[in-house]
Amino acid sequence: MTSLDTIRIILIGCGATLVMDAWLILLKRLGVQTLNFAFIGRWFGHLLRGRFMHTSISKTPPIKNELLLGWLVHYAVGIAFACVLVGLVGITWMRNPTLGPSMLVGICTVAAPFFIMQPAMGAGIAGAKSPAPMQGRFRSVMNHAVFGLGLYLSAWLIAWVLR
């Protein structure tokens, strides 16, 4: 892997995360409750201090700069998922991206919130302890499908620019 390949992966991950963020902004403007990145930062900040599980992340004491930390973690995870995609399909995919693998990886990334983030933040597996679990699950799957589309669109745009 070359340094250009590494830069491409970073840009694909950031681009896909940006597409997901644009989707979340649209949902918020339509009155749909979306992610609170301060809670992600709060969870991660406490994780760095040795605490993984919380009864309710909203009742856990805030940490300094948790919103900024949440956004940084959000983009770092997007880059990590782009690494997973390229690791699974190969570096050549970045030069000629196809939609299928990016959508499959994007949708599979919903496992992270379902089985790690939501239980650790006190919402249970796949948000089972949340007020409307099925609605939350549907939104999570849609958000991650949009992320998968973002993986493809970002890779396609980068490939087009570099041709």
N, C-alpha and C positions, 0 to 999 in steps of 0.2 A: 504494500500500500504506500502510495506517495503522499507527500504533504498536501498536494492538490486534492487527493481523494479524501483526506481528513477534513480539509476545509469544506469540500462538497457535503460531507456527512453533517458537519456542524450547521451549514446553511440549510440543508434539507430539514433537519430537526427543528431549527428556529423557524423556518418558513411554515412547516406543518403546524407548529404551535401557534404561530401568528394567525393562520387560517382558522384554527380552533378558537382563538381569542376573538376573532371577528365574528364568528358564529355565536359565541357567548354574549358579545355586545348586542348583537341583533336580538337574541332571546331576551336579554335584560330590557331592551327597549320595548319589547312586546309584552312585558310584565311577567316574564318567567323568571323564577328564582334561579340564580346561577351560583357557580363556585365562589367561595370566599377565600381568596388567596392568603389572607391574614391567618386563617386557621391552618392552612398548609404550612406556613412559616412557623406558626406556634408549635405545631406538631413536630416539625423538623428540628426546631430549636430545642425542644424538650428531649427529642431523640438524641441530640448531640450531648445532652446532659445525662443520658442513661435511662430515660423514661420513654418506653415505646407505647404502652397502652394507656388510654384515658377513659374514664367513665363518660365524659362529655367534653370534647375539645373546647366548646364554647364556655364552659365553666372552669377550664384550666387557666391558671394565671398567664396573662399575656407576657410576651418577651419583647425586648427592645428590637425595633425594626422588623417585626414579624411580617408585615405586608411585603416589604422589599425582599426578605428572605423567601417568602412564599412564591413570589414571581421568579426569583432566581432558581428555586427548586423546580418550578413548573417548566422552565425552559431547559434546565439540565436534564430533566426526565424526557422531554421531547427529543433532545439530542441523543440520549441513551437509546430511545426506541428507534431512532433512525439508524443507529449502529446495529441494533438487532436486525432490522430489515435488511441492511446491506450485508450483514454477516450471514443471513439465511439465504439470500438470493445471489450474492456475489457482487463484486465491485462493478462489473460490466453493466449491471442494471442501471447504475447512475447515468451512464452514457446513452442508454435507450430505455427509459423507464416504461413500465406497463402498470396499468391500474390494478390488476388482480392482486399481486403480492402486497402492494401498499394498503389496499382495503382490508385484506386478510389480517395483516399485522396490526393495522389501526384498530380493527374491531377486537382483536385478541388482547390489545393493551388494556381493555376494560377490566381484565383480571386484576390489574394493579389496584385500582380503587375498590373493587369488589372484595378482594381477599387480603389486602394489606391496609390501605388507607382508611376505608370506612370502619372496619373492625377496630383498628388502632385508635380511631378518633371517637369511638363509643357508639357508632351507628350500627354495629353488627355486620355479619357477612352479607354482602350485597345490599347494605342499607336496611336489613331486616328490622332493626329497631327504630327506624325513622318513621315519621308520621304517615308518609305515603310511599312505601317501599317500591311498589310496581312502577309508579310514576317516576321515581328517582332512578330506577334501573333502566327504564326506557330512555330517559334523558342521558344517562351515562353511556349507553350503547350508541345513541345518536351522536353524542359529543365525540366519541372515539372513532366513529365512522367518518365524521367530518375531519378528524385528525388524519385518518388514513387517506382521505381524498387530498388533504394538505400535503402528505408525504409525496404523493404522485405529482401534484401540481408544482410543488417546489422543485422536485427532481427534474421534471420536464422543463421548467423555466430555466434552471441552471444549465441543463444540457443544451438548450436552445441558445442561451447567451454564449456558451463556450464553444459553439460550433463555428 
